Amino acid sequence: MGQDRPGALGRARGERWLPDPPVAAIDQAAAYVDRVGFAVLFPAERVDSPSLWEAVAGPDAVPFAGGMGPAESLIWAWKDELPRAGLAWYGKFVYKRASLLSPRLLAALYAGAGETTDHLDFDLPDAAHRVAEALLTGPLPTAALREIVGDRARYTTAIAALQRHLLVTSAGVREYRTGWPATVIDLTCRHFEVGGALDHSYATGRFLDTMIEATPSQLARTYGWATGVARTQLNALQ
């Protein structure tokens, strides 16, 4: 039975992570994220997590195998529309990958006060503070934020730091007459009820409910916690 454990765990996770029927509309995508708590957009090796791709296309489909198909287009649109509507937070967070969080889990993980100036309470790169300050007056497209920072590499680092602390999210897109639409970035607190609800116990319980089994290192990698914190939280629930 011990040798069968990985297979049994995989089957149990499949039952938990794969909706039947597959997700086909944005309200179903929101309900899926709410049910699992967190999901990466696309599956990847060594990333144990639900994925919106598998919820839409199924576990055996390969993303972008034939270019930008219908499933890829849906997911690419939903990643901006879900947070704009306050249905799910989007950014690079779970395993530092593009991912979605349910509003309830977001609130439990959000360490700020829920104010537009929350970035001041975190040790962030100077460029990250500049981005957050630029967003005080309202959402801005990524191109405008890159121009404010002045360097693509520093902008990428700044956004990653802000998303790691859940301070910013996508907020729709801005259409242009030529070229691709540009993602709009905004402060998380404008789209979600956050601040004052930090709850490591809930976040750990949500993780265990979705993962069924988990180690401290898996929990730490998923949420970006220190391994010691993850171990303490898991021990408290067992």
C-alpha positions in Angstrom: 0.0 0.0 0.0 2.9 2.3 0.7 4.2 1.8 -2.8 0.8 2.7 -4.2 0.6 5.9 -2.2 1.8 8.3 -5.0 -0.7 6.8 -7.4 -3.5 7.0 -4.9 -2.6 10.6 -4.0 -2.5 11.5 -7.7 -5.9 10.0 -8.2 -7.3 11.8 -5.2 -5.9 15.1 -6.3 -7.3 14.5 -9.8 -10.7 14.1 -8.4 -10.3 17.2 -6.3 -8.6 19.4 -9.0 -10.4 18.3 -12.3 -14.0 19.6 -12.6 -16.6 17.7 -14.5 -17.7 19.1 -16.8 -14.6 21.2 -17.7 -14.6 25.0 -17.0 -16.1 26.8 -20.1 -17.0 30.3 -18.8 -15.5 33.0 -16.6 -18.1 32.5 -13.8 -17.2 28.8 -13.8 -13.5 29.7 -13.7 -14.2 32.0 -10.7 -16.1 29.1 -9.0 -13.2 26.7 -9.7 -10.6 29.0 -8.1 -12.9 29.6 -5.1 -13.2 25.8 -4.7 -9.5 25.0 -4.9 -8.2 28.2 -3.3 -5.2 28.6 -5.6 -4.2 27.5 -9.1 -1.4 28.2 -11.5 -2.4 29.2 -15.0 -0.5 26.3 -16.7 0.9 23.1 -15.3 4.7 22.7 -15.0 7.2 20.1 -13.9 7.9 20.0 -10.1 4.9 22.3 -9.5 2.3 20.5 -7.4 -0.8 22.6 -7.8 -4.2 22.8 -9.5 -4.0 24.5 -12.9 -6.7 26.5 -14.7 -5.4 25.0 -17.9 -6.2 21.5 -16.8 -9.6 22.6 -15.5 -10.4 23.9 -19.0 -8.6 21.6 -21.4 -8.2 18.4 -19.4 -5.2 16.7 -17.8 -3.8 15.3 -21.0 -3.8 18.4 -23.2 -0.6 20.3 -23.8 -0.8 24.1 -23.6 0.3 26.0 -26.8 1.0 22.7 -28.6 -0.8 24.2 -31.7 -0.2 27.9 -30.9 -2.9 30.1 -29.3 -6.0 27.9 -29.4 -9.4 28.4 -27.9 -8.5 27.2 -24.5 -5.3 29.3 -24.3 -7.3 32.4 -25.5 -9.9 31.9 -22.7 -7.3 31.5 -20.0 -5.3 34.5 -21.3 -8.4 36.7 -21.2 -9.6 35.4 -17.8 -6.3 36.1 -16.1 -7.0 39.9 -16.5 -10.8 39.8 -16.3 -11.1 37.7 -13.1 -9.2 40.3 -10.9 -10.8 43.3 -12.6 -14.1 41.9 -11.5 -12.8 41.0 -8.0 -13.4 37.3 -8.6 -9.8 36.1 -8.3 -6.4 37.7 -7.7 -3.8 37.2 -10.4 0.0 37.5 -10.4 3.2 35.5 -9.9 2.7 34.0 -6.5 2.2 30.2 -6.3 5.6 28.7 -6.8 6.5 32.2 -8.1 4.5 31.4 -11.2 1.5 33.0 -12.9 -1.4 32.0 -10.7 -4.8 32.8 -9.3 -6.0 33.1 -5.7 -9.5 33.0 -4.4 -10.6 36.3 -2.6 -10.8 34.4 0.7 -7.4 32.9 0.5 -6.0 36.3 -0.7 -7.3 38.0 2.4 -5.8 35.4 4.6 -2.4 35.8 3.0 -2.4 39.6 2.6 -0.1 41.1 5.2 -0.8 44.7 4.6 -3.4 47.0 6.2 -5.5 47.2 3.0 -4.4 50.8 2.3 -3.1 52.2 -1.0 0.2 53.0 0.9 0.8 49.4 2.1 3.9 49.1 0.0 5.7 51.5 2.5 5.5 48.7 5.2 7.6 46.3 3.1 11.2 46.0 2.2 11.0 46.4 -1.6 13.3 47.5 -4.3 13.2 51.2 -5.0 11.6 50.5 -8.4 8.7 48.6 -6.7 8.0 51.6 -4.5 8.0 53.8 -7.6 5.5 51.5 -9.3 3.2 51.5 -6.2 3.4 55.2 -5.9 2.5 55.6 -9.6 -0.6 53.5 -9.0 -1.9 55.7 -6.2 -3.8 57.8 -8.8 -5.3 54.8 -10.5 -4.5 51.7 -12.7 -1.9 52.0 -15.4 -0.9 49.8 -18.4 2.4 47.8 -18.1 4.0 50.0 -20.8 3.4 53.2 -18.8 4.9 51.5 -15.7 7.9 50.3 -17.5 8.5 53.9 -18.8 8.3 55.2 -15.2 10.8 52.7 -14.0 13.0 53.3 -17.1 14.3 49.8 -17.5 12.5 46.5 -18.4 14.6 44.3 -16.1 14.1 46.6 -13.1 10.4 46.7 -13.9 10.1 42.9 -14.0 11.9 42.7 -10.7 9.7 45.4 -9.2 6.4 43.8 -10.3 7.6 40.4 -9.0 8.3 41.9 -5.6 5.0 43.6 -5.4 3.1 40.5 -6.5 5.1 38.3 -4.0 3.6 40.5 -1.3 0.2 40.5 -3.1 0.2 44.3 -3.4 -0.7 44.6 -7.1 -2.8 42.6 -9.5 -3.9 42.6 -13.1 -7.0 44.8 -13.7 -8.2 44.2 -17.2 -6.6 45.3 -20.4 -6.3 48.5 -22.4 -7.1 48.2 -26.1 -5.0 49.9 -28.7 -5.8 50.5 -32.4 -2.6 48.7 -33.3 -0.8 45.8 -31.6 -1.9 43.6 -28.7 -4.0 44.9 -25.8 -1.8 45.9 -22.8 -2.4 44.4 -19.4 -3.5 47.0 -16.8 -2.0 46.8 -13.3 -3.7 48.1 -10.2 -3.3 48.0 -6.4 -4.9 44.8 -5.0 -6.7 46.8 -2.3 -8.9 48.5 -4.9 -10.4 45.3 -6.2 -10.5 43.0 -3.1 -11.4 43.2 0.6 -8.0 42.9 2.2 -6.2 44.1 5.3 -6.6 43.0 8.9 -7.5 39.4 7.9 -4.1 37.8 7.9 -4.8 34.2 8.9 -2.0 31.6 8.5 -4.1 28.9 10.0 -6.9 29.3 7.4 -4.3 29.5 4.6 -2.7 26.3 5.8 -6.0 24.5 6.1 -7.0 25.6 2.7 -3.7 24.3 1.3 -4.1 20.9 3.0 -7.7 20.6 1.8 -6.6 21.2 -1.8 -3.4 19.2 -1.7 -4.7 16.4 0.5 -1.2 15.7 1.7 1.7 18.2 2.0 5.1 18.7 3.5 6.4 21.9 5.1 8.6 22.5 2.1 5.7 22.3 -0.3 3.6 24.7 1.8 6.6 27.1 2.0 7.3 27.0 -1.7 3.6 27.5 -2.6 3.0 30.6 -0.4 6.6 31.9 -0.1 6.7 31.3 3.6 9.8 30.3 5.6 10.0 26.6 6.0 9.9 26.9 9.8 6.7 28.9 9.7 5.2 26.3 7.3 6.2 23.4 9.6 4.7 25.2 12.7 1.4 25.8 10.9 1.2 22.2 9.6 2.0 20.8 13.0 -0.8 22.9 14.6 -3.4 21.3 12.3 -2.2 17.7 12.7 
